[in-house]
Amino acid sequence: MVSDARTAMPASDAARVAAELALTLALYRWVVSPVTAWCALRLGTGRYPAEALNGAYPEGAFRPRKLLAAGAVVAPLSAVAAVCGGTARAGLAWVPTVALALVLWKYLTLDYDAALGIGWQRADRLTVLVAGAAALRWPCLALVAVVLLCGRLGGWTHHSNVCIRMVKAAFCHSLAVGVTHALGVAPAAPRNTALAILLGSVYLSHYVTAAWSKAKLGRFPWSWMLDNRTDLLVATAYSWGWARFVPARTASRVVRRLRPAAALLNSATMFIELAGLLAFAHIWLFVFAVLGAVLFNCVVALTSGLLFWENIVIGVVLATSSVFVSHGGDPIHFGMWSWLLSVVLMALVLTGWAWRPNILGWWDTPLSVKVLWSVQTSDGETYGLYNDFMSPHDREYARAAGNALIREPVVTFPLGGVEDSDIRDVLVGARPCEEDIEQAKILFGTTVWDERRAGRHIDYIRNLLAAVNSGKTKSPLPRALRWLKAPGGHLYYWGDLPRYRRSKGRISRVEAWYREELYASEQGEWIRLRNELLVAVDIPATSPN
């Protein structure tokens, strides 16, 4: 075990840190996390995809009775944190503050849903803005801000999970420190060490979990590293709408050059994701693991259009803060004891006893299946309606929001991923003119078409675009400040058609198309297997609302 004897943590301090972290985890798992979920549902967050149409964003104004019920639960916890919260605003305590600021920026600058009432959405933004600003000043109010973000702005999404979990974990740690102090237990001496283990584990466990899920895909733990065609992720992302401003010939050349390096890229991915298991043995291993994850996210964004910018920014903040803190009066003590505590935390995450990161392990295939939208304007021009226009539902429309319109069996995830190696083998070996894909759909596919949901979907699109025709506002920002809108996380903003903007004129018709596209590696070309009109809807000139 690599450690520095000059900064190693004594066993007595390690025991106190362990007790502090155990209480923090218990508060997180059985108090704060259930309270957040319960209150968010009471405030109106969507149950997606079971009930909600477009993700976690609420579909109506909050109900006062349910708001009071949520407040009655959150207020006592916030009061306890205010009275005896033990985390000072120094050292690593700034990391969750930045994490909260990032998610506030993201969700406060999302577009309004123009198909719904703007009044209550504007009130929601103002409420979250006030609560969020107060929480940045007084961390004891962080839980209030998180509940409002998740309940009223749809904040509980994959790309924001790391930041929100950091805020929740820091809140729980504050409660744990306060409780141990109130009970007369001396607080752990290396305060920044406890926070570094906690916040670092929250961050790095998302990558360790991803590596664990990849290791379980094949016959052997190393099967994914050797066999996955990561080059095909670039191909399907291009088909999906990422970087379509690049000529197809150039994109195909990139895919072909990545093909021989796929095993090396996969091995580097697993190495970076598993680095979190050794990160807490030494401060520089920790910095390497966190910045490695930052670099990994940058490569993912460049190759697939999936931009985890929140993880990138908070990773840089976490790494740099740790280095600076290590030269201060309360340095971070990494070594054997810190490593053992982190391994226990990682094991609890992997077994589902702590926070639960998304399972990110699949086999890449050359097949992409997607519902695309196009619009015709009153002057007869046709444009693509891409997911950036669909904010605040840009994530869902970048993925599978339109799948309820498809009567065909669907055999892949968005971007062509599958979990079954048998399906992977069929799709990777498929030829455009053969029946392999149709057979795979029959044998392995799932039909997600739902008549009621499809009807709701069509009504929503009609109402949204009619509201756009009426000039209804979408952005909460003044025109001069719209450049301040936070970046999206799914950058599928391009396609065969030019992008629609309001300046292009009034929309008279919208069409949904079902497209199947296969990247043929041998030819280096994208072969369009299906391009069928699913539905066409005339759009009124004005909104009925």
VOGU-3710 file (C-alpha; in Angstrom, 3 decimals, decimal comma):
1> mvsdartamp> 0,000/0,000/0,000  1,447/3,360/-1,041  1,340/5,914/1,768  3,364/8,718/3,292  4,382/8,044/6,879  4,532/11,766/7,593  0,844/12,217/6,790  -0,539/8,785/7,674  -3,683/8,804/9,788  -3,322/7,318/13,297
11> asdaarvaae> -5,544/4,343/14,100  -7,437/6,339/16,721  -8,329/9,019/14,186  -9,236/6,317/11,685  -11,725/4,803/14,121  -13,399/8,170/14,650  -13,503/8,875/10,918  -15,020/5,424/10,366  -17,734/6,071/12,954  -18,454/9,471/11,434
21> laltlalyrw> -18,715/8,011/7,925  -20,907/5,140/9,144  -23,373/7,571/10,678  -23,225/9,732/7,538  -24,029/6,738/5,362  -26,887/5,651/7,628  -28,401/9,147/7,467  -27,965/9,202/3,692  -29,427/5,759/3,048  -32,334/5,722/5,486
31> vvspvtawca> -33,191/9,376/6,124  -32,084/12,005/3,620  -32,342/10,017/0,393  -35,859/8,631/1,114  -36,979/12,070/2,292  -35,706/13,666/-0,920  -37,509/11,141/-3,116  -40,757/11,309/-1,120  -40,838/15,099/-1,066  -39,927/15,419/-4,745
41> lrlgtgrypa> -42,846/13,187/-5,677  -45,191/15,233/-3,492  -43,995/18,399/-5,209  -44,829/17,028/-8,647  -41,760/15,387/-10,195  -42,774/13,053/-12,999  -42,713/9,283/-12,638  -40,925/8,604/-15,916  -41,549/6,574/-18,002  -44,320/4,838/-16,058
51> ealngaypeg> -46,617/7,867/-15,946  -44,877/11,087/-16,920  -44,623/11,769/-20,651  -41,387/13,711/-20,897  -39,184/12,862/-17,940  -38,988/14,134/-14,381  -40,081/17,709/-15,185  -43,470/18,398/-13,541  -46,581/18,711/-15,695  -48,460/21,226/-13,558
61> afrprkllaa> -48,312/23,616/-10,637  -47,686/22,233/-7,174  -50,563/21,508/-4,836  -50,415/23,579/-1,612  -51,366/20,646/0,607  -48,563/18,493/-0,778  -46,133/21,391/-0,549  -46,961/21,722/3,153  -46,498/17,985/3,637  -43,051/18,125/2,026
71> gavvaplsav> -42,117/21,188/4,036  -43,162/19,496/7,259  -40,633/16,741/6,551  -37,729/18,827/5,251  -37,990/21,662/7,803  -37,030/19,601/10,901  -33,958/18,161/9,182  -32,879/21,616/8,044  -33,466/22,975/11,555  -31,300/20,258/13,092
81> aavcggtara> -28,590/20,996/10,530  -28,812/24,710/11,361  -28,534/24,110/15,103  -25,853/21,451/15,252  -24,492/21,048/11,726  -20,772/20,464/12,004  -19,232/21,106/8,595  -17,467/24,439/8,421  -17,258/26,472/5,221  -13,585/25,750/4,701
91> glawvptval> -11,398/23,234/2,952  -13,326/20,597/1,022  -16,663/21,929/2,281  -16,564/24,226/-0,758  -16,843/21,240/-3,131  -20,554/20,509/-2,435  -21,208/24,245/-2,598  -19,845/24,316/-6,147  -21,795/21,138/-6,947  -25,031/22,803/-5,857
101> alvlwkyltl> -24,167/25,941/-7,849  -23,674/23,820/-10,989  -27,050/22,099/-10,799  -28,749/25,391/-9,964  -27,233/26,940/-13,079  -28,298/23,999/-15,195  -31,939/23,801/-14,137  -32,637/27,479/-13,610  -31,587/28,221/-17,194  -33,520/25,362/-18,824
111> dydaalgigw> -36,250/26,487/-21,188  -39,838/26,637/-20,023  -42,144/23,951/-21,362  -44,170/26,160/-23,712  -46,961/23,555/-23,904  -47,699/24,182/-20,224  -48,541/27,287/-18,230  -45,653/29,731/-17,998  -46,874/31,397/-14,788  -46,306/28,488/-12,448
121> qradrltvlv> -43,031/27,592/-14,181  -41,739/31,120/-13,640  -42,799/30,935/-9,982  -40,953/27,620/-9,662  -37,739/29,152/-11,031  -37,949/32,107/-8,669  -38,596/29,830/-5,689  -35,651/27,580/-6,541  -33,454/30,620/-7,189  -34,188/32,044/-3,734
131> agaaalrwpc> -33,838/28,691/-1,977  -30,676/27,863/-3,906  -29,038/31,215/-3,183  -29,879/30,794/0,510  -28,419/27,267/0,501  -25,185/28,519/-1,049  -24,916/30,981/1,823  -26,228/28,666/4,564  -25,474/24,971/3,814  -28,071/23,840/6,357
141> lalvavvllc> -30,672/24,709/3,677  -29,066/22,479/1,043  -31,734/19,788/1,423  -34,472/22,358/0,758  -32,737/23,377/-2,480  -32,242/19,759/-3,594  -35,872/18,815/-2,912  -37,104/21,834/-4,878  -34,686/21,147/-7,725  -35,812/17,537/-8,003
151> grlggwthhs> -39,498/18,179/-7,324  -40,112/21,308/-9,389  -37,408/21,395/-12,075  -36,859/17,700/-12,803  -33,344/17,760/-11,376  -32,956/14,054/-10,649  -31,396/12,948/-13,941  -28,359/10,845/-14,705  -26,011/13,688/-15,643  -26,694/15,575/-12,394
161> nvcirmvkaa> -26,558/12,595/-10,048  -22,943/13,032/-8,958  -23,387/16,686/-7,979  -26,702/16,126/-6,213  -25,322/13,128/-4,333  -22,338/15,205/-3,223  -24,689/17,844/-1,824  -26,779/15,225/-0,028  -23,686/13,452/1,327  -22,201/16,702/2,642
171> fchslavgvt> -25,517/17,549/4,311  -25,549/14,127/5,980  -21,949/14,553/7,074  -22,855/17,883/8,668  -25,646/16,173/10,598  -23,356/13,308/11,612  -20,675/15,669/12,935  -23,306/17,650/14,822  -24,882/14,542/16,340  -21,547/13,090/17,482
181> halgvapaap> -20,646/16,438/19,033  -24,034/16,698/20,789  -23,562/13,206/22,198  -20,217/14,194/23,615  -18,154/12,184/21,155  -15,031/14,047/20,086  -15,170/14,874/16,380  -12,654/13,232/14,111  -9,426/15,252/14,077  -8,727/15,044/10,299
191> rntalaillg> -11,994/16,689/9,191  -10,896/17,163/5,586  -9,873/13,503/5,415  -13,404/12,379/6,259  -14,865/14,727/3,649  -12,298/13,653/1,059  -13,159/9,981/1,569  -16,880/10,739/1,438  -16,946/13,113/-1,538  -14,255/11,198/-3,379
201> svylshyvta> -16,178/7,953/-2,941  -19,372/9,569/-4,204  -17,536/10,753/-7,307  -15,362/7,743/-8,079  -17,976/5,101/-7,207  -19,904/6,060/-10,345  -16,934/4,923/-12,420  -16,147/1,842/-10,341  -19,796/0,796/-10,747  -19,523/1,284/-14,506
211> awskaklgrf> -16,426/-0,940/-14,634  -18,175/-3,564/-12,490  -21,147/-3,632/-14,860  -18,833/-4,043/-17,865  -16,960/-6,868/-16,142  -20,222/-8,804/-15,765  -21,227/-8,596/-19,429  -19,161/-11,438/-20,884  -17,947/-14,889/-19,946  -14,874/-13,404/-18,274
221> pwswmldnrt> -14,300/-10,097/-16,465  -11,977/-9,024/-19,286  -14,337/-9,982/-22,141  -15,638/-6,445/-22,613  -12,108/-5,063/-22,842  -11,108/-7,475/-25,578  -14,345/-7,870/-27,535  -16,346/-4,654/-27,394  -16,468/-2,643/-30,631  -16,153/0,820/-29,097
231> dllvataysw> -15,539/2,259/-32,553  -19,198/1,517/-33,302  -20,271/3,948/-30,561  -18,757/6,731/-32,665  -20,638/5,434/-35,709  -24,039/5,260/-34,002  -23,540/8,639/-32,303  -22,941/10,164/-35,739  -26,107/8,487/-36,999  -27,941/9,729/-33,902
241> gwarfvpart> -27,081/13,363/-34,621  -23,694/14,110/-33,062  -21,179/16,054/-35,185  -23,197/15,705/-38,376  -21,543/18,908/-39,565  -18,525/16,666/-40,267  -18,716/14,988/-43,725  -19,682/11,310/-43,592  -16,455/10,310/-45,324  -14,391/12,008/-42,608
251> asrvvrrlrp> -16,486/10,466/-39,834  -16,098/7,025/-41,396  -12,337/7,521/-41,550  -12,319/8,258/-37,806  -14,338/5,106/-37,079  -12,008/2,967/-39,183  -8,921/4,313/-37,441  -10,434/3,590/-34,047  -11,225/-0,022/-34,944  -7,670/-1,428/-34,394
261> aaallnsatm> -7,373/0,548/-31,164  -10,699/-0,587/-29,671  -9,177/-3,083/-27,230  -6,618/-0,496/-26,102  -9,342/2,133/-25,588  -11,458/-0,388/-23,668  -8,522/-1,323/-21,442  -7,788/2,339/-20,724  -11,465/2,873/-19,880  -11,488/0,008/-17,379
271> fielagllaf> -8,184/1,137/-15,882  -9,479/4,669/-15,311  -12,825/3,467/-13,948  -11,158/1,028/-11,536  -8,568/3,563/-10,369  -11,032/4,606/-7,670  -10,290/1,359/-5,836  -6,725/2,516/-5,117  -7,280/6,273/-5,092  -7,349/6,721/-1,333
281> ahiwlfvfav> -3,956/5,154/-0,695  -2,171/8,424/-1,509  -3,210/11,958/-2,386  -1,559/11,788/-5,814  -3,306/8,514/-6,634  -6,535/10,281/-5,693  -5,773/13,217/-7,973  -4,844/10,808/-10,773  -8,110/8,864/-10,400  -10,313/11,966/-10,337
291> lgavlfncvv> -8,559/13,709/-13,221  -8,544/10,421/-15,111  -12,333/10,371/-14,802  -12,412/13,986/-16,013  -10,336/13,056/-19,057  -12,543/10,031/-19,678  -15,650/12,252/-19,698  -13,975/14,596/-22,185  -13,205/11,686/-24,526  -16,784/10,398/-24,194
301> altsgllfwe> -18,115/13,842/-25,126  -15,817/14,101/-28,131  -16,620/10,643/-29,483  -20,319/10,225/-28,643  -21,871/13,630/-27,932  -22,655/12,641/-24,335  -21,412/15,634/-22,355  -21,160/15,053/-18,603  -20,008/18,620/-18,038  -21,145/18,600/-14,407
311> nivigvvlat> -18,837/15,645/-13,704  -15,983/17,346/-15,545  -16,251/20,603/-13,624  -16,824/19,111/-10,181  -14,008/16,601/-10,775  -11,556/19,417/-11,466  -12,817/21,285/-8,382  -12,489/18,163/-6,208  -8,954/17,381/-7,388  -7,617/20,929/-7,118
321> ssvfvshggd> -9,285/21,517/-3,747  -7,754/18,319/-2,388  -4,267/19,409/-3,436  -4,650/22,844/-1,885  -6,156/21,472/1,327  -3,265/19,012/1,674  -0,915/21,959/2,156  -3,082/23,613/4,820  -3,582/23,267/8,534  -5,938/20,262/8,220
331> pihfgmwswl> -4,309/18,167/5,472  -5,847/15,083/3,949  -4,420/11,896/5,480  -4,524/9,159/2,853  -2,957/5,777/3,459  -3,913/2,298/4,601  -6,824/3,323/6,858  -8,323/5,723/4,324  -7,998/3,106/1,619  -9,737/0,465/3,739
341> lsvvlmalvl> -12,614/2,844/4,520  -13,008/3,714/0,849  -13,044/0,053/-0,167  -15,833/-0,601/2,352  -17,788/2,339/0,938  -17,284/1,103/-2,639  -18,433/-2,382/-1,639  -21,581/-0,941/-0,049  -22,274/1,021/-3,248  -21,827/-2,065/-5,438
351> tgwawrpnil> -24,189/-4,088/-3,237  -26,850/-1,362/-3,249  -26,540/-0,377/0,397  -25,460/3,194/-0,261  -26,209/5,446/-3,233  -26,978/3,609/-6,469  -25,163/4,828/-9,585  -26,614/3,991/-12,984  -25,484/0,710/-14,501  -23,390/1,759/-17,495
361> gwwdtplsvk> -22,284/-1,413/-19,202  -23,282/-2,587/-22,672  -21,966/-3,975/-25,928  -21,767/-1,486/-28,773  -23,396/-2,484/-32,066  -23,673/-0,850/-35,525  -27,475/-0,495/-35,394  -29,216/2,737/-34,430  -32,994/3,032/-34,098  -34,576/6,393/-33,465
371> vlwsvqtsdg> -37,701/8,503/-33,858  -36,861/11,803/-35,537  -39,021/14,886/-35,883  -39,199/17,322/-38,779  -41,338/20,415/-39,311  -42,678/22,250/-42,325  -43,058/25,993/-42,133  -45,799/28,097/-43,662  -43,532/28,972/-46,589  -43,037/25,295/-47,462
381> etyglyndfm> -39,507/24,795/-46,071  -38,609/21,642/-44,104  -36,369/21,623/-41,029  -35,196/19,160/-38,413  -36,606/19,465/-34,901  -33,655/18,361/-32,804  -33,458/17,765/-29,097  -31,964/21,165/-28,204  -35,264/22,775/-29,253  -37,149/20,423/-26,912
391> sphdreyara> -35,603/21,796/-23,685  -36,470/21,215/-20,819  -37,005/17,722/-22,232  -33,870/17,666/-24,374  -32,531/14,582/-22,574  -35,651/12,511/-23,241  -35,943/13,596/-26,883  -32,278/12,750/-27,383  -32,973/9,229/-26,204  -36,290/7,418/-26,488
401> agnalirepv> -39,179/9,830/-25,906  -40,752/8,965/-29,243  -40,486/5,188/-28,949  -44,140/4,913/-27,910  -44,948/5,678/-31,566  -42,993/2,672/-32,875  -44,948/-0,503/-33,609  -41,749/-2,380/-34,477  -39,841/-4,372/-31,829  -36,816/-2,438/-30,568
411> vtfplggved> -33,703/-4,452/-29,871  -31,123/-1,842/-28,792  -30,723/0,952/-26,263  -30,225/4,495/-27,504  -26,928/4,687/-29,436  -27,141/0,998/-30,309  -26,099/-0,656/-27,063  -27,209/-4,132/-25,941  -26,514/-6,186/-22,818  -26,824/-9,658/-24,343
421> sdirdvlvga> -23,720/-10,933/-26,142  -25,881/-13,107/-28,427  -27,710/-10,013/-29,696  -24,374/-8,256/-30,078  -22,998/-11,081/-32,212  -26,016/-11,005/-34,507  -25,977/-7,245/-34,979  -22,217/-6,871/-35,366  -22,243/-9,590/-38,029  -25,400/-8,350/-39,766
431> rpceedieqa> -25,382/-7,446/-43,461  -27,703/-4,760/-44,856  -29,402/-7,012/-47,406  -29,902/-10,024/-45,164  -32,570/-10,888/-42,594  -30,331/-10,973/-39,525  -31,668/-7,762/-38,038  -35,315/-8,661/-38,575  -34,700/-12,050/-36,964  -32,969/-10,397/-34,018
441> kilfgttvwd> -35,948/-8,075/-33,564  -38,330/-11,022/-33,558  -36,227/-13,077/-31,150  -34,932/-10,392/-28,792  -36,881/-7,206/-29,436  -39,412/-5,466/-27,214  -42,411/-3,548/-28,510  -42,865/-0,323/-26,575  -45,751/1,047/-28,657  -48,613/2,215/-26,485
451> erragrhidy> -51,754/3,683/-28,043  -52,636/5,899/-25,099  -49,091/7,165/-24,652  -48,735/7,733/-28,400  -51,908/9,828/-28,365  -50,631/11,901/-25,447  -47,345/12,346/-27,249  -49,000/13,654/-30,396  -51,213/16,011/-28,391  -48,173/17,328/-26,561
461> irnllaavns> -46,222/18,046/-29,750  -49,260/19,759/-31,273  -49,752/21,960/-28,200  -46,060/22,761/-27,920  -45,632/23,873/-31,515  -48,931/25,765/-31,507  -47,645/27,668/-28,473  -44,416/28,374/-30,351  -46,473/29,672/-33,280  -48,298/31,974/-30,858
471> gktksplpra> -45,024/33,518/-29,756  -45,121/31,988/-26,285  -41,825/32,424/-24,474  -39,517/29,442/-23,969  -36,414/30,847/-22,323  -36,430/32,172/-18,737  -33,486/34,406/-19,652  -33,737/37,809/-21,331  -32,654/37,711/-24,970  -29,371/39,482/-24,220
481> lrwlkapggh> -28,460/36,891/-21,559  -29,422/33,656/-23,305  -25,769/32,835/-23,846  -25,729/32,115/-20,100  -27,866/28,996/-20,553  -26,051/25,938/-19,221  -24,841/23,382/-21,797  -26,945/20,370/-22,594  -25,809/16,825/-21,951  -26,934/15,148/-25,190
491> lyywgdlpry> -25,502/17,010/-28,156  -27,545/15,505/-30,986  -28,314/18,817/-32,624  -27,650/17,976/-36,268  -29,050/15,743/-38,984  -30,038/15,544/-42,647  -32,112/18,717/-42,381  -31,141/22,213/-41,228  -32,068/22,987/-37,643  -35,388/24,725/-36,980
501> rrskgrisrv> -35,349/28,071/-35,231  -38,227/30,421/-34,528  -36,762/32,856/-37,013  -37,535/30,326/-39,761  -41,236/31,102/-39,498  -44,511/29,587/-38,330  -44,784/25,786/-38,240  -47,652/24,338/-40,245  -46,924/20,614/-39,934  -44,803/18,254/-37,875
511> eawyreelya> -43,830/14,712/-38,835  -42,379/11,838/-36,824  -40,133/9,416/-38,712  -38,922/5,968/-37,725  -35,359/5,369/-38,826  -33,146/2,295/-38,706  -29,549/2,814/-39,757  -26,694/0,326/-39,873  -23,033/1,212/-40,057  -21,417/-1,240/-42,472
521> seqgewirlr> -17,814/-1,539/-41,304  -16,560/-3,220/-44,452  -17,825/-0,451/-46,716  -17,347/2,326/-44,161  -20,862/3,607/-44,862  -24,111/4,233/-43,026  -26,881/2,181/-44,641  -30,430/3,406/-44,054  -32,592/0,323/-43,594  -35,880/2,017/-42,730
531> nellvavdip> -37,108/5,590/-42,996  -40,861/5,483/-42,479  -43,371/8,168/-41,624  -45,061/7,339/-38,326  -47,393/10,282/-37,936  -48,025/13,730/-39,418  -49,798/16,441/-37,453  -51,078/19,778/-38,674  -50,197/22,607/-36,305  -52,635/25,464/-35,690
541> atspn> -51,410/29,014/-36,104  -52,195/29,874/-32,489  -52,286/27,991/-29,212  -55,698/27,078/-27,776  -54,386/27,839/-24,254
//
